[in-house]
């Protein structure tokens, strides 16, 4: 409501019919790097902290037990999401009835392609060549793609393709850095939800303060337009506000659930596995790894 209703204090019309916020220029977040993805990413890290790590998660002898069971499913799911993003981002133009609207949807689609390509390939390169154990990490490649998608979602309608490539490049480092930091802090974020949606959503919101092209309705400092510094300030303040609001609401919700014992399975339950304890049939897959 703050940013998308047209009446929120981060985006509304003033008496001169200019789109502004209560602190200056209106928040720019075209399809939701902040208003969608950051909200979910902050909720994810709060949940991970409150729930705590899975039983045995940080024991070196059990590390292999926490690897994903099906990389083909991971890749398939990533492409499902990427395909859906072409509805999510170009669809946020809300119209295809005019030439201008069609051109806008087209540039959004191009940006929604370039950023994830750059981010995914860069994360794959970093894990294969730079970061130990220097292996071909397909799961990291998939999350890198999602990182690029999240990061470009705010700016996809107000940047040129070369700017989309830079946003994806930075998103790869944002994702990889956040993922490594949480592991260092022993926060068990099972699918890197914060690294993908929280960290890269933050970068996506802030990036519009740097890269927004005036030709496309942006106001980024790299283009030197009048008042561009104020736009960057709005983007930073909005990101801070989203973080505080999401963290506060999520903390209250998770703490209430925890107080009623509704948030975490027992260690014995986790050790046996949910398949065995409460599902029928008790084995999700056949073979040596069945039931794990």
N, C-alpha and C positions, 0 to 999 in steps of 0.2 A: 504493500500500500504506500509506503514512504516514497518509493521510486517509480512505480509503474501505474499508479492510479490516475495520475494527472493532477491530483489534489494533495499529495503528500508533501511534507516539508523539505524533502530532498529533491523534489521535482514538481513544480506547479507554475501556473501562469500568473504574472503580476498585472498591475493595472495598465501597463503598456502592452499587454498581450505577449510578453517575452517569457520564455521558459526558464525559470530560475529555481534556486533553492533558498532556504532561509539563511544560508551562509555565503551565498554568491551564485556562481553558475550552477545550473541543474546537474545532478548526477547523470553521467552517461554510462549505461550498462545495457546494451542493446538486447541481448538474449539471456543474461543472467549469470555471468561469471561470479558476481558478488551476491545478487539477490536470490540465486538458486544454489550455485555450487559452493560458495563460501559458507553459506548457512549449513548445508549438509556436511561439509568438511569439518567445520568447528564442532558440530554435534557429534561427529564420528570420534574426534580425538577426546572430547569430554567423556563419551561413552567408554572408550578404550581405557581411559585412566580410572574411571569409577568402577568398571567391571573388573579390571585387573587382567593380568596375562593368563592365558590358558594353562592348565595344569602341565607342568614340565616344559613350558615353552622355552625357557632360557637355559635348560640343561644341555650342555654340549652333546651328550650321548643320545639325546632324543631329537636333535635338530632335524634329521631326515623325516621324522614322523609328521612334521608340520609343512612339508612341501605340498604344493597342489597336486591333486591326484590325476588330473586330465588336462594336459596342455592343449590338445585339440579343442576341447570345450572352451578354454580360456581364449584362444584365438577366434573361435566362432562367435563367442559373446562380444569380443571387442569389435568385430565387424558388424554385428547387429547394432551395437551402440553407435558406431561411426555412421552407419547408414541412417539411423534414426536422427542423427545430428543434422542431416540435410533437410529434415522436416523442422527440427527444432530451431536452427539458425535462419535459413532462408524463409521458413514459415513465419518467423517473427516480423517480416516485412508487412504481414497481414493483408497483402494485396498483390495480385498479378494482372490487374486489369488495364494498366497503362504501360507505355514503353519505359518510363522512368522507374516504375516499380519492378518491372522485369529485369532491367539493368541492375538495379540494386540487389535483387535476389541473386542475380548471377555473380556479382562481385562477392557477395556473402558466401556463396557456394565455393568460389575459388579460394577465398581465405580459410574456409572451413576444411579445405583439402591441404593447403600448403603448410599451415602451422603444425598439424599432427604428423605430417610426413617428416618434417624437419626434427620435431621433438622425439618421435619414435626412433628414427635412425641415429640420432645423437646419443640417446640413452643406450641403445644397443651397442654403439661404438664404445662408449665409456666403460660399459661392463665387460666388453670383449677384449679391450686393449689396455685400458687405463687402470680400472679398479679391480683389486683381487676379488675372487680367484681368477679373473680374466677368462670368462667362459661365455659362450653364446647364449644369452639369457632371453628366451622368447617371451617369458612373462614380463620382464622389464621392458621389452620392446612394446608389448601391448599397453602397459601402463604409461609408457612414454607417449604413445599415440593419444591416449585419453588425456594426458597432461596438456598436450598441445591443443586438443579440442576445448578443454575447459578454459585455457588461457585466452584463446581467441574469441570466445563466445561474447565477451563484452564489447569488443572493438570491431567485430567482423564487418559491420556496415559502415564504419567510419575510417577505414584504413585502406591503403593500397597493398597489392600482393607482396611487395618487397618488405613492407612493415609486418605483414603476417608472418613471413619467414623469420624475422628477427624475434617476434614475440614467441614463436615456437622454439627458437634456439634458446632463449632465456628460460622458457618453461621447462626444458629438459634439465637444466641445472637446478631450478627450483624444486622439481620433483625429486631428483636424485639426492639433493642435499637434505630435503625434509625426510625422505625415506631413511637415509643413513642416520640422521639425528635421532629419530624415534627409536631405532634399534639400539643406538648408543645409550639412550635414556631408558631402555628396556620397557618401552610402551608398546604393547602388543596390538598394533593396528593390522588386523588380519589381511586385508586386501589393499593396504596403502591408501585408504580412503582420504585421510587427511593430506597426505603428500600430493595426491592427484587433485582433489576437489578444494581442499582448504588452501594449501600453499599456492597452487596454480590459479585458483580463483582469486586470491589476493593479488597475484601478479597481473591477472587479466584486468581487474578494476584499475589498478595503478597505471597499467600500460596505456590506457586511454588518455592519461594526463601527459604522456610523452609523445604518443604516436598519432593522436587524432588529427586527421587531415581536414583542413578547412574546406576543401573542395567537396568533401563528403559529409560536412556538418560537424567535423571534429574541431578540437581546439588544443592540440598538443604543443608542448613547449618546443619540441624539435622543429616545428613549423613556424614558430615566432609570431603567431597571430596575437592580436590585441587581447589582453586579459588571460593569456594562456596559463600564466602562473596560478591564477585563481582557480582555473579548472583542475589543475594538478592538486591544489589544496582540497577542493571538493572531493576528488577521488580518494585521497588519503583519509580524509575525515570520514567519508562514507564507509570505507573499509574498516576503520576502527570501530565505528558504530555497529556495523554488521557483526563484527567479532564479539563485541561486548554483549550485544543483545542475544546472539545465538548461544554464546557460552553460558550466560545467565539462565536462560530458559532451559537449556539442555541439562545444566547442573541440577536445577530443581527437579526436573522430570526424572532423571536417573537416580538421584538420591532418594526420592520418594519410592521408586521401584525397589531400590536396594534395601530400604528400611522394611519393606514388606516381604523381603526374600524372594522377589520375583525376577531378579536380574541375572543370576549366575547359577549354572549347574554345579553340583558337587564334584569334588575331585574324582571320586569313585565313578560317578556317572560319565565324566569326561574320559576317564581311562578306559572304560568299557566301550564307550562310543554310543551316540544317540541311535544308530542303526540297531544295535543289539538291545538297548534298553527300552525303546519305545516305538520301534517301527516293525512292520511286517511286510515282506519277509525281512529277516534280520541281517541280510547281506545285500548291500547295494550293488556289488560287483562280484563276479565269479573270478576265481583264480587265487593266487597266493596272497594278494593284497585285499581280498574280500573282507568287508566289515571294517576296514580302516579308513 
